[in-house]
Structure formats: C-alpha cells, structure tokens
C-alpha cells in the first residue's frame, strides 16, 4: 500500500510539473533581430527592383516587428522612389519566415526560408481587387 501511494505521489508531482512548463514557442524561435540588406524584384504587373534595409528590432518568441525602407526603381523607365513600411511576422524554428509589410498602401506578404544569415523567398501584394504584384526577395543580415 505504501508503495502504491509513493508511486501515485511521484506520478502526481511529475504531472503537475509537466503542466507548469510553458507551451509558448519562445524557446523554439529563430533569432532574426538585426539589420538586413533587402533586395527584391517585382515581376508583375510592372518590373521593379527594390533595394534597402530591413530592420527587425523587436522579437518575442517567434513573433517579430520592424521596418522596411527601400528605393524602388522602375526597370523600364529608370525612375525611382522611396518606400517604407512597418513589418510584422513570425519566424518559428525550422527556417520558415513569414512577414507582412505595407508599401505604397499595398500589403505585401513575404514567405521565405532562413538559412544562416540569409532569408530568401517570394512575396505577393494584394488589394481588395485581388493580386496587385508579386516577385522574389532576398535579405542578408548585416548586424545582430
């Protein structure tokens, strides 16, 4: 009987301590804070190149926030303009990075893979009427 009580007590303590552990993904997030050189190409509807800085300043668990500042160049005309926006996204362990930024009042969703100090992938811009642009991007970490 005493052995049964002792085993029950050990099981109960193990169950309680297991339940007290955090289930937050805090420990399983990739650290992506820092400044990244961001380059992108828009393939449609017009061809544009984007070059600038992706600054990821706040991260809590897998969620992060920051800012994107770029020069946008129309590939055909050579005209350029400055664009910037607030970045919000997530980077859970495993390499997938998913973030949104609004440039020129158009939300752009980026999905890429983190490999070392490089994130590369694709993006798509959308508005109420549908897809307004798409392309590829690459970001290389300059500082942590």
Rosetta blueprint (number, residue, H / E / L):
1 X L
2 X H
3 X H
4 X H
5 X H
6 X H
7 X H
8 X H
9 X H
10 X H
11 X H
12 X H
13 X H
14 X H
15 X H
16 X H
17 X H
18 X H
19 X H
20 X H
21 X L
22 X L
23 X L
24 X L
25 X H
26 X H
27 X H
28 X H
29 X E
30 X L
31 X L
32 X L
33 X L
34 X E
35 X E
36 X E
37 X E
38 X E
39 X E
40 X E
41 X E
42 X E
43 X E
44 X E
45 X L
46 X L
47 X L
48 X E
49 X E
50 X E
51 X E
52 X E
53 X E
54 X E
55 X E
56 X E
57 X E
58 X E
59 X E
60 X E
61 X L
62 X L
63 X E
64 X E
65 X E
66 X E
67 X E
68 X E
69 X E
70 X E
71 X E
72 X E
73 X E
74 X E
75 X L
76 X L
77 X L
78 X L
79 X L
80 X E
81 X E
82 X E
83 X E
84 X E
85 X E
86 X E
87 X E
88 X E
89 X E
90 X E
91 X L
92 X E
93 X L
94 X L
95 X L
96 X E
97 X E
98 X E
99 X E
100 X E
101 X E
102 X E
103 X E
104 X L
105 X L
106 X E
107 X E
108 X E
109 X E
110 X E
111 X E
112 X E
113 X E
114 X E
115 X E
116 X L
117 X L
118 X E
119 X E
120 X E
121 X E
122 X E
123 X E
124 X E
125 X E
126 X E
127 X E
128 X L
129 X L
130 X E
131 X E
132 X E
133 X E
134 X E
135 X E
136 X E
137 X E
138 X E
139 X E
140 X E
141 X E
142 X E
143 X E
144 X L
